Amino acid sequence: MEKIYSVFFILLVGTLFVNLQISNAKKTHRSAIPPIFIFGDSTADVGTNSFLPTSKIRADFPHNGIDFPNANPTGRFSNGYNSADFLSKLMGHRRSPQPYLYFLKTGLNNKMFRGVDFASGASGLLDVTGKDLNIVSMSEQIKQFGSVCSIMAYLKGQDVAKNVLKKSMIAISVGSNDIFGYFESRSTVNPAVFINSLMTAYESHINALYNLGARKFGIISVAPIGCCPSQRIHNATGGCLEIENTFAQAFYSSLDALLKKLSCELSGMKYALGNSYEMTINVINNPQLFSK
């Protein structure tokens, strides 16, 4: 659904990485590499849904992963690495950390403190998004993060856990599926009211993460989702659905304002916001600039 992201993610996550001033971590000893905790949808899912037997949204089959090492489908909704991997690699990790459900199955251990991926394909900011698809909602992802924080405090002590979380990167890539759901349900809710409801949910999620100890946020906005193949087939010309792209632009503007507000209200909060709409539309409109 969102594989359009793959063209530009190295540049996008690199921008987030530099803006949060942690790019030197790649050159430091492994123990100094900041942990990363990842939330969101299929753009950052590295196998969460593969651990959900009843999930209707999975990617643990060919040709997903065809360009991944050993050409194995890993549950990533991608031909190879995804946004979670690229960001993690830039921070000095080999790739994205394992899904929370992987640790839950194999045993909760100290590796969790280097990072965990909670992202689940088809999830959204709203709990209703993807509810019938048996995925992990954003609210549930944050509850899982809370469990990791509690275990960390128990094993390491409150002060150590607080320090680890303070220097950790919290990466979030979510929002597209909420907008898809708005159009698929033929909602009659006023567009401005709908976008505002997404911001209310986003604010709640960020506050919850902050209250658990998170301080550094790398946030990826919504791409021009009207240009996804799954949406273009609904256009007689085969072109992008501009109404969905308009929603994506409104999402970014509202999110930008929200993050500026929260950074003033929440002491110690730092963030970088990736404008994936502008970066992706540039690739779509000027493909020759990005060809080999």
LOMIKE-558532 format. One record per residue (C-alpha): x, y, z; residue in one letter; residue number from 0. Coordinates in steps of 0.02 Angstrom, whole numbers, plus 32768, in hexadecimal, padded with zeros to 4 digits. Example, Ala and Ser with C-alpha at 12.3 -4.5 7.8 and 13.67 -1.06 7.14 Angstrom:
// LOMIKE-558532
X = 8267 Y = 7F1F Z = 8186 r = a k = 0;
X = 82AC Y = 7FCB Z = 8165 r = s k = 1;
***
This chain:
// LOMIKE-558532
X = 8000 Y = 8000 Z = 8000 r = m k = 0;
X = 808B Y = 8079 Z = 802E r = e k = 1;
X = 8121 Y = 8036 Z = 7FCE r = k k = 2;
X = 812D Y = 80DD Z = 7F76 r = i k = 3;
X = 8194 Y = 8113 Z = 800D r = y k = 4;
X = 8229 Y = 80A5 Z = 7FDF r = s k = 5;
X = 8272 Y = 811E Z = 7F5E r = v k = 6;
X = 829A Y = 81AA Z = 7FD5 r = f k = 7;
X = 82A4 Y = 8163 Z = 8084 r = f k = 8;
X = 8361 Y = 8166 Z = 8092 r = i k = 9;
X = 835D Y = 8222 Z = 8077 r = l k = 10;
X = 82C8 Y = 823D Z = 80E7 r = l k = 11;
X = 8304 Y = 81DB Z = 817D r = v k = 12;
X = 83B0 Y = 8226 Z = 8166 r = g k = 13;
X = 8362 Y = 82D2 Z = 8179 r = t k = 14;
X = 830A Y = 829D Z = 8218 r = l k = 15;
X = 83AA Y = 8251 Z = 8258 r = f k = 16;
X = 8414 Y = 82ED Z = 823D r = v k = 17;
X = 838F Y = 8362 Z = 8280 r = n k = 18;
X = 838D Y = 8305 Z = 8325 r = l k = 19;
X = 844B Y = 8317 Z = 832D r = q k = 20;
X = 8474 Y = 8261 Z = 8349 r = i k = 21;
X = 84CE Y = 823D Z = 82A7 r = s k = 22;
X = 8573 Y = 8222 Z = 82FF r = n k = 23;
X = 852C Y = 8187 Z = 8353 r = a k = 24;
X = 855A Y = 8122 Z = 82BA r = k k = 25;
X = 8612 Y = 813E Z = 82DF r = k k = 26;
X = 860B Y = 8114 Z = 8397 r = t k = 27;
X = 8619 Y = 8073 Z = 83F6 r = h k = 28;
X = 857F Y = 8005 Z = 83E8 r = r k = 29;
X = 8554 Y = 8021 Z = 849F r = s k = 30;
X = 8546 Y = 80DD Z = 847A r = a k = 31;
X = 84CA Y = 80C9 Z = 83EB r = i k = 32;
X = 8424 Y = 8113 Z = 8422 r = p k = 33;
X = 8395 Y = 8096 Z = 8431 r = p k = 34;
X = 8307 Y = 80A8 Z = 83B5 r = i k = 35;
X = 8250 Y = 8082 Z = 83D2 r = f k = 36;
X = 81E3 Y = 8080 Z = 8337 r = i k = 37;
X = 8127 Y = 8097 Z = 8326 r = f k = 38;
X = 80AF Y = 80A0 Z = 8295 r = g k = 39;
X = 806B Y = 8042 Z = 8200 r = d k = 40;
X = 80AC Y = 7FD7 Z = 8170 r = s k = 41;
X = 8130 Y = 8057 Z = 8144 r = t k = 42;
X = 818B Y = 8025 Z = 81E3 r = a k = 43;
X = 8149 Y = 7F75 Z = 8208 r = d k = 44;
X = 81D9 Y = 7EF8 Z = 8206 r = v k = 45;
X = 8172 Y = 7E5E Z = 822C r = g k = 46;
X = 80F4 Y = 7E88 Z = 82B4 r = t k = 47;
X = 805F Y = 7E49 Z = 8251 r = n k = 48;
X = 80B6 Y = 7DA4 Z = 822C r = s k = 49;
X = 80A1 Y = 7D7C Z = 82E5 r = f k = 50;
X = 7FE5 Y = 7D98 Z = 82DB r = l k = 51;
X = 7F98 Y = 7CF6 Z = 8298 r = p k = 52;
X = 7EF0 Y = 7D48 Z = 8275 r = t k = 53;
X = 7F33 Y = 7DE8 Z = 8227 r = s k = 54;
X = 7EEF Y = 7E09 Z = 8179 r = k k = 55;
X = 7F83 Y = 7E79 Z = 814E r = i k = 56;
X = 8026 Y = 7E19 Z = 813F r = r k = 57;
X = 80C3 Y = 7E1C Z = 80D6 r = a k = 58;
X = 8119 Y = 7D7A Z = 8106 r = d k = 59;
X = 8111 Y = 7D31 Z = 8057 r = f k = 60;
X = 8167 Y = 7D4F Z = 7FAD r = p k = 61;
X = 8188 Y = 7DC3 Z = 7F59 r = h k = 62;
X = 8198 Y = 7E2D Z = 7FF4 r = n k = 63;
X = 824E Y = 7E2D Z = 8028 r = g k = 64;
X = 8290 Y = 7DFE Z = 7F7C r = i k = 65;
X = 831D Y = 7E7E Z = 7F8F r = d k = 66;
X = 8337 Y = 7E5D Z = 8048 r = f k = 67;
X = 83D4 Y = 7DFB Z = 807B r = p k = 68;
X = 83B8 Y = 7D45 Z = 8045 r = n k = 69;
X = 8319 Y = 7D7F Z = 7FEB r = a k = 70;
X = 82AE Y = 7D4B Z = 807E r = n k = 71;
X = 8201 Y = 7D95 Z = 80A2 r = p k = 72;
X = 8212 Y = 7DD9 Z = 8152 r = t k = 73;
X = 8168 Y = 7E24 Z = 816E r = g k = 74;
X = 81A0 Y = 7ECD Z = 812A r = r k = 75;
X = 8128 Y = 7F19 Z = 80AD r = f k = 76;
X = 81B8 Y = 7F38 Z = 8038 r = s k = 77;
X = 822C Y = 7EE7 Z = 7FBA r = n k = 78;
X = 82BC Y = 7F06 Z = 8033 r = g k = 79;
X = 82E5 Y = 7F78 Z = 80C5 r = y k = 80;
X = 8260 Y = 7FF4 Z = 80FB r = n k = 81;
X = 8260 Y = 809B Z = 8155 r = s k = 82;
X = 827D Y = 804C Z = 81FF r = a k = 83;
X = 8319 Y = 7FF5 Z = 81BD r = d k = 84;
X = 8361 Y = 808F Z = 8167 r = f k = 85;
X = 834D Y = 80FC Z = 8201 r = l k = 86;
X = 8394 Y = 8075 Z = 8273 r = s k = 87;
X = 842A Y = 805C Z = 8200 r = k k = 88;
X = 844E Y = 8116 Z = 81FE r = l k = 89;
X = 8450 Y = 8113 Z = 82BC r = m k = 90;
X = 84D1 Y = 8088 Z = 82BA r = g k = 91;
X = 8463 Y = 7FEE Z = 82CC r = h k = 92;
X = 846F Y = 7F5F Z = 824E r = r k = 93;
X = 83B8 Y = 7F75 Z = 8223 r = r k = 94;
X = 8314 Y = 7F93 Z = 827C r = s k = 95;
X = 8300 Y = 7F43 Z = 8326 r = p k = 96;
X = 828F Y = 7EAB Z = 8330 r = q k = 97;
X = 81D2 Y = 7EBB Z = 8348 r = p k = 98;
X = 8191 Y = 7EBD Z = 83F9 r = y k = 99;
X = 812E Y = 7E1F Z = 83D6 r = l k = 100;
X = 81D1 Y = 7DC8 Z = 83A6 r = y k = 101;
X = 8218 Y = 7DED Z = 8452 r = f k = 102;
X = 8174 Y = 7DB8 Z = 84A1 r = l k = 103;
X = 8181 Y = 7D0F Z = 844A r = k k = 104;
X = 823B Y = 7CEF Z = 8460 r = t k = 105;
X = 8250 Y = 7D3D Z = 850A r = g k = 106;
X = 825D Y = 7DEF Z = 8548 r = l k = 107;
X = 8315 Y = 7E17 Z = 855C r = n k = 108;
X = 8395 Y = 7EA3 Z = 8563 r = n k = 109;
X = 8398 Y = 7EB4 Z = 84A6 r = k k = 110;
X = 82F2 Y = 7F10 Z = 84B8 r = m k = 111;
X = 834F Y = 7F9F Z = 8506 r = f k = 112;
X = 83AA Y = 7FBF Z = 8461 r = r k = 113;
X = 8302 Y = 7FD8 Z = 840F r = g k = 114;
X = 825D Y = 7F89 Z = 83DF r = v k = 115;
X = 81EE Y = 7F99 Z = 8346 r = d k = 116;
X = 8135 Y = 7FA2 Z = 8373 r = f k = 117;
X = 80F4 Y = 7FD8 Z = 82C7 r = a k = 118;
X = 8065 Y = 7F73 Z = 827C r = s k = 119;
X = 802B Y = 7F76 Z = 81C8 r = g k = 120;
X = 7F7E Y = 7FC5 Z = 81AD r = a k = 121;
X = 7F7E Y = 801F Z = 8255 r = s k = 122;
X = 7F54 Y = 80D6 Z = 8266 r = g k = 123;
X = 7F47 Y = 8164 Z = 82E2 r = l k = 124;
X = 7E92 Y = 8137 Z = 8306 r = l k = 125;
X = 7E6B Y = 8095 Z = 8360 r = d k = 126;
X = 7DE1 Y = 8070 Z = 82E3 r = v k = 127;
X = 7E5E Y = 806E Z = 8253 r = t k = 128;
X = 7E87 Y = 7FBA Z = 8226 r = g k = 129;
X = 7E20 Y = 7F78 Z = 82B7 r = k k = 130;
X = 7DCD Y = 7EF1 Z = 824D r = d k = 131;
X = 7E74 Y = 7EBB Z = 8204 r = l k = 132;
X = 7EBB Y = 7E79 Z = 82A8 r = n k = 133;
X = 7F53 Y = 7EE8 Z = 82B3 r = i k = 134;
X = 7FA6 Y = 7F47 Z = 8343 r = v k = 135;
X = 7F5D Y = 7FF5 Z = 8357 r = s k = 136;
X = 7FC8 Y = 808B Z = 8387 r = m k = 137;
X = 7F79 Y = 808C Z = 8433 r = s k = 138;
X = 7FAA Y = 7FD6 Z = 844B r = e k = 139;
X = 8058 Y = 7FF6 Z = 8407 r = q k = 140;
X = 8072 Y = 807A Z = 848D r = i k = 141;
X = 8032 Y = 8002 Z = 8513 r = k k = 142;
X = 80B5 Y = 7F85 Z = 84D7 r = q k = 143;
X = 8139 Y = 800D Z = 84E5 r = f k = 144;
X = 80FD Y = 802D Z = 8596 r = g k = 145;
X = 811D Y = 7F76 Z = 85BE r = s k = 146;
X = 81CE Y = 7F85 Z = 857C r = v k = 147;
X = 81E9 Y = 8021 Z = 85E6 r = c k = 148;
X = 81AB Y = 7FC6 Z = 8681 r = s k = 149;
X = 821D Y = 7F32 Z = 8662 r = i k = 150;
X = 82B0 Y = 7FA7 Z = 8645 r = m k = 151;
X = 828F Y = 8002 Z = 86E9 r = a k = 152;
X = 8280 Y = 7F5C Z = 8745 r = y k = 153;
X = 8323 Y = 7F17 Z = 8700 r = l k = 154;
X = 838B Y = 7FB5 Z = 86F6 r = k k = 155;
X = 833D Y = 8027 Z = 8778 r = g k = 156;
X = 82D3 Y = 80C2 Z = 875F r = q k = 157;
X = 8365 Y = 813B Z = 8747 r = d k = 158;
X = 83BD Y = 80D1 Z = 86C3 r = v k = 159;
X = 8319 Y = 80B0 Z = 8668 r = a k = 160;
X = 82F0 Y = 816A Z = 8668 r = k k = 161;
X = 839A Y = 8194 Z = 861E r = n k = 162;
X = 838B Y = 810F Z = 8597 r = v k = 163;
X = 82E1 Y = 814F Z = 8561 r = l k = 164;
X = 831C Y = 8203 Z = 8564 r = k k = 165;
X = 83A1 Y = 81E1 Z = 84E1 r = k k = 166;
X = 8339 Y = 8168 Z = 8479 r = s k = 167;
X = 82EE Y = 818F Z = 83CF r = m k = 168;
X = 8232 Y = 817C Z = 83C2 r = i k = 169;
X = 8209 Y = 8166 Z = 8309 r = a k = 170;
X = 8155 Y = 8173 Z = 82CD r = i k = 171;
X = 8110 Y = 8156 Z = 821D r = s k = 172;
X = 8053 Y = 8153 Z = 821B r = v k = 173;
X = 7FB8 Y = 81A9 Z = 81D6 r = g k = 174;
X = 7F9F Y = 8169 Z = 8125 r = s k = 175;
X = 7F27 Y = 80DE Z = 8154 r = n k = 176;
X = 7EB6 Y = 8156 Z = 81B3 r = d k = 177;
X = 7EA3 Y = 81BF Z = 8116 r = i k = 178;
X = 7E88 Y = 8124 Z = 80AA r = f k = 179;
X = 7E01 Y = 80EF Z = 8124 r = g k = 180;
X = 7DAC Y = 8198 Z = 811A r = y k = 181;
X = 7D95 Y = 8185 Z = 805E r = f k = 182;
X = 7D70 Y = 80CB Z = 805D r = e k = 183;
X = 7CE3 Y = 80E3 Z = 80DA r = s k = 184;
X = 7C9E Y = 8176 Z = 8076 r = r k = 185;
X = 7C9E Y = 81DB Z = 8115 r = s k = 186;
X = 7C33 Y = 8278 Z = 811B r = t k = 187;
X = 7C9A Y = 82C5 Z = 81A6 r = v k = 188;
X = 7CDC Y = 8371 Z = 8177 r = n k = 189;
X = 7D91 Y = 835F Z = 813A r = p k = 190;
X = 7DD2 Y = 83E3 Z = 81B3 r = a k = 191;
X = 7D7A Y = 838D Z = 8244 r = v k = 192;
X = 7DC3 Y = 82E6 Z = 820F r = f k = 193;
X = 7E76 Y = 8327 Z = 8204 r = i k = 194;
X = 7E5E Y = 8379 Z = 82AD r = n k = 195;
X = 7E27 Y = 82D1 Z = 82F5 r = s k = 196;
X = 7EC9 Y = 8285 Z = 82B5 r = l k = 197;
X = 7F2E Y = 830F Z = 8309 r = m k = 198;
X = 7ED0 Y = 82F3 Z = 83AB r = t k = 199;
X = 7EFF Y = 823B Z = 83A3 r = a k = 200;
X = 7FB4 Y = 8265 Z = 8375 r = y k = 201;
X = 7FC2 Y = 82DC Z = 8408 r = e k = 202;
X = 7F7F Y = 8257 Z = 847D r = s k = 203;
X = 7FFE Y = 81D8 Z = 843D r = h k = 204;
X = 8091 Y = 824F Z = 844C r = i k = 205;
X = 805D Y = 8281 Z = 84FB r = n k = 206;
X = 8050 Y = 81CA Z = 852C r = a k = 207;
X = 80FF Y = 81A7 Z = 84E9 r = l k = 208;
X = 8144 Y = 8243 Z = 853E r = y k = 209;
X = 80F7 Y = 820F Z = 85E4 r = n k = 210;
X = 8150 Y = 8168 Z = 85D4 r = l k = 211;
X = 81F7 Y = 81C2 Z = 85C2 r = g k = 212;
X = 820B Y = 81E3 Z = 8507 r = a k = 213;
X = 825C Y = 8288 Z = 84D9 r = r k = 214;
X = 82A2 Y = 827C Z = 8426 r = k k = 215;
X = 8225 Y = 8263 Z = 839A r = f k = 216;
X = 8247 Y = 8244 Z = 82E1 r = g k = 217;
X = 819F Y = 8252 Z = 828A r = i k = 218;
X = 8176 Y = 822C Z = 81D5 r = i k = 219;
X = 80DC Y = 827E Z = 818C r = s k = 220;
X = 8066 Y = 8239 Z = 8109 r = v k = 221;
X = 80A3 Y = 8227 Z = 8055 r = a k = 222;
X = 8039 Y = 8253 Z = 7FBB r = p k = 223;
X = 7FCF Y = 81B9 Z = 7FD6 r = i k = 224;
X = 7F5C Y = 81E6 Z = 7F46 r = g k = 225;
X = 7FEC Y = 81B0 Z = 7ED6 r = c k = 226;
X = 7FF3 Y = 80FF Z = 7F1A r = c k = 227;
X = 7FC6 Y = 807E Z = 7E93 r = p k = 228;
X = 7F37 Y = 8040 Z = 7F00 r = s k = 229;
X = 7EEA Y = 80EE Z = 7EF6 r = q k = 230;
X = 7F15 Y = 811C Z = 7E43 r = r k = 231;
X = 7EAD Y = 808D Z = 7E00 r = i k = 232;
X = 7E15 Y = 80EF Z = 7E3C r = h k = 233;
X = 7E44 Y = 817F Z = 7DC8 r = n k = 234;
X = 7E08 Y = 816B Z = 7D14 r = a k = 235;
X = 7EA8 Y = 81BF Z = 7CD6 r = t k = 236;
X = 7F19 Y = 8152 Z = 7D40 r = g k = 237;
X = 7F5C Y = 81ED Z = 7D95 r = g k = 238;
X = 7F67 Y = 8216 Z = 7E4D r = c k = 239;
X = 7ECB Y = 8234 Z = 7EB4 r = l k = 240;
X = 7EE7 Y = 82EA Z = 7EE0 r = e k = 241;
X = 7E62 Y = 82ED Z = 7F68 r = i k = 242;
X = 7EC7 Y = 826E Z = 7FCD r = e k = 243;
X = 7F65 Y = 82D0 Z = 7FAE r = n k = 244;
X = 7F0E Y = 836C Z = 7FEE r = t k = 245;
X = 7EE9 Y = 830E Z = 808F r = f k = 246;
X = 7F9F Y = 82DA Z = 809C r = a k = 247;
X = 7FD7 Y = 838F Z = 808C r = q k = 248;
X = 7F59 Y = 83C7 Z = 810E r = a k = 249;
X = 7F97 Y = 833C Z = 8180 r = f k = 250;
X = 804A Y = 837C Z = 8174 r = y k = 251;
X = 801A Y = 8431 Z = 8196 r = s k = 252;
X = 7FB2 Y = 8401 Z = 822D r = s k = 253;
X = 8038 Y = 838C Z = 826F r = l k = 254;
X = 80BD Y = 8412 Z = 825C r = d k = 255;
X = 8054 Y = 8489 Z = 82C5 r = a k = 256;
X = 8030 Y = 8403 Z = 8346 r = l k = 257;
X = 80E6 Y = 83D5 Z = 835E r = l k = 258;
X = 8118 Y = 848B Z = 8372 r = k k = 259;
X = 8094 Y = 849D Z = 83F9 r = k k = 260;
X = 80C6 Y = 83FE Z = 8454 r = l k = 261;
X = 817F Y = 842A Z = 8451 r = s k = 262;
X = 8153 Y = 84C9 Z = 84B0 r = c k = 263;
X = 80E5 Y = 846E Z = 852D r = e k = 264;
X = 814D Y = 83D1 Z = 854E r = l k = 265;
X = 81F2 Y = 83F6 Z = 85A3 r = s k = 266;
X = 8287 Y = 83A5 Z = 854E r = g k = 267;
X = 8228 Y = 836A Z = 84B5 r = m k = 268;
X = 828B Y = 836F Z = 8413 r = k k = 269;
X = 8247 Y = 833E Z = 836A r = y k = 270;
X = 8269 Y = 8339 Z = 82B0 r = a k = 271;
X = 81D9 Y = 8330 Z = 8234 r = l k = 272;
X = 81F6 Y = 82E3 Z = 818A r = g k = 273;
X = 8189 Y = 832F Z = 8101 r = n k = 274;
X = 8175 Y = 8290 Z = 809D r = s k = 275;
X = 80F1 Y = 82E1 Z = 802F r = y k = 276;
X = 8168 Y = 8360 Z = 7FE2 r = e k = 277;
X = 81F7 Y = 82E4 Z = 7FD4 r = m k = 278;
X = 818D Y = 825F Z = 7F80 r = t k = 279;
X = 812F Y = 82D0 Z = 7F0A r = i k = 280;
X = 81D6 Y = 8313 Z = 7ECF r = n k = 281;
X = 8209 Y = 8261 Z = 7EA1 r = v k = 282;
X = 8164 Y = 8244 Z = 7E47 r = i k = 283;
X = 8167 Y = 82E7 Z = 7DE7 r = n k = 284;
X = 8222 Y = 82E4 Z = 7DBE r = n k = 285;
X = 8254 Y = 822C Z = 7DB0 r = p k = 286;
X = 82E6 Y = 8256 Z = 7D3E r = q k = 287;
X = 833C Y = 82AF Z = 7DCE r = l k = 288;
X = 833F Y = 820D Z = 7E32 r = f k = 289;
X = 836A Y = 8190 Z = 7DAA r = s k = 290;
X = 8416 Y = 8142 Z = 7D9C r = k k = 291;
***
